[in-house]
Structure formats: structure tokens, C-alpha cells
Amino acid sequence: MERIRKYIENTYKWNGDDIPTEKDWNLFFSKIIKQEFPKKRILIKAGQTENYLSFIEKGMARFYIPKEENDVTFNIVFDNGFLSAYDSFLTRTPSSYNIETLTNTVLWRITYDNLQTVFNESKYGNIIGRQASEELFFEKQKRELSLLNETAEQRYLNLFKEQPKLVTQIPLKYIASYIGITPQALSRIRKRIS
């Protein structure tokens, strides 16, 4: 729990002395649970409604659209990141994609109903919730702009620079799908830059 607190305190902007009190933190921490999942565990399947907003203490997960031949990986989340089929979580409608752990993963999770309680009972809950939403939005926007403005090689190099452990812990077919190319094209890029 302390890792979440440090992350929130260091990442989000607070106005002067207007920071969460111990009472606010205690309320928030009373509503979250720690869960551990093995590698390759499906956290949510297409057709299910997301009930959790999660923080990854340790591990990685991918978001993907299941296809008969090759799944389409469109997001990968790492340590110290939020994880949720957030569109489903907010609208209370079924997800159109799956989320799967890529490594053994430790999550701190809050249910939709418990988050609403935190929002209603603490002004800081609203601030944290808003800023978590903004973080998820900005990550999505960054990814979309990357796909539109950068070459596949640039996307690969950026990913390698930002998340060097990715290359060693995630199957190349997921990386290729994530940067929008075939595994064969990724092999050519890797040969060219090595």
C-alpha cells in the first residue's frame, strides 16, 4: 500500500497544503485489496464488465483483441501503472477486449462500488480518481499519436528505451502486434539496428 501512496503523492499535483490526510488514506486503503496472479492469467475477457481499477505493484499485463489466428495486442502496462478495462469500468458495459498478465503480477485493486464510496466520502478520492483517469487518457493518446506519427522502427526504439525489460520478458509476437507490425518485420528491424 505504501508504494501506491508514494506513487500518488509523487505523481499527482496537489495545491499547497491541500493534501490527503491520514483519515483520507485510511479510507482509501480500507477499500483496496491486494491480489497476486500468475503469468498468462486472464484478468478480464471480452464480454465481461470490468469491476476493478488496479495498480500494478509488480508485473506486466497486455490488453488485446482476441482473433482466431493472431490476437491484436494494443496496450502493455508495467510496474507503477494503472490497469483497467477503463471504458467498461466507467460505463458499466461489457469490455470488447481481454487483459492478460504477462508475468507473475501483484495488483492493488478497488471495485467500482468501493471507488464510488471513496469519491463520496473524501474530496481527495475525487482528485486521485480524476488524475488516474487523466493518466490513462494521456497514455492512450500518446500511443495513438505514436502509431500515426512514428515509423515502426521509431516505435520499437522508443519502447526499448522506455521499457528495456520488455524485450527480455515479453514474446516478440506481442511486441510486434503492439507496435503495429508483423513478427517478421520486427525481426528485420532488430537485425538492422543491432
Secondary structure, DSSP 8 states (H G I E B T S, - for coil): -HHHHHHHHHHS--BTTB---HHHHHHHHHHEEEEEE-TT-EEE-TTSB--EEEEEEE--EEEEE--SS--EEEEEE-TT-EE--HHHHHHT-B-SSEEEESS-EEEEEEEHHHHHHHHHH-HHHHHHHHHHHHHHHHHHHHHHHHHHHS-HHHHHHHHHHH-HHHHHHS-HHHHHHHHTS-HHHHHHHHHHH-
